[in-house]
Amino acid sequence: MQTEMKPWIILITHGKLGAEVKGSAEMIAGELKNVYSLSLMEGTDPMDLAMELKELLDKAPDDTIILTDLFGGTPSNTAARFALEKNYTVLAGLNLAMLIEAEMQRGMLKGDELEEDLMNAAKDGVRNIRKIMKERKGL
């Protein structure tokens, strides 16, 4: 029986992207506890990645958040195998804004509300800076 705890966050990415995004988030938000990064390195067997994820999920709370880098890629497809188990939130399109938002909202928002919030954070993090500067200068 698991004790009540905040959902874990699991990052699954090509290469070390997840570990690097986690490190960047920690520069901004401080230490991220129960945030794990799984890396698909060149030559890694996708079945090994799936087994590593399963071992982690076997210990994780039911409402764990799984964030992947690229929809349709091996990390995303691996996460999809577990998407309908328990109450996992599984999203593709990981960026720094999404991870920081997940850290701030985990345990507070759940289900569809959490998914929508994280997708909005990821989208809102993408801005056309040149256009914004032109508008501010009245150009």
Steps between C-alpha positions, in 0.01 A plus 500: 500500500638838397493799728338820376757705311529749219496348154839418359616655174674274249677653200564268206707648219741441217853537634552692821241769424286409803793510741609837362149649517475377860834664581385827345171487693695451823697818427166685505279306743750329731541127551233290329419198715360182348573620147665228295655510155520203266725545197475316170860500386617400153503122482267455800248221450149651536400193702768589756352851525152350549626268774675790675178702486292209629736448795469868589121504459465193722628717788336828395171651622194431283477860379858526373573751222691371197644762263667408171685707245352418159159357416536183297863444598621195690481668845142612428401161362653332805298723734187431294521134599424607859270798430176326592630336816406661829454880482817597318526833323699433181595797279742554212676828425712544813652842547634693797176692559301175506730337754500801733120513481479126572719550806280786626165331431562133581279391782274803454350441155404158366378331184368715216559822693868417554546387140346821365709715736827332399422521128417870538825562689696331221321702230525828693875447531538532123512866401610701198732744676575701186128559440445599864787750485370649175154542653645668808692744283191568287657359182 
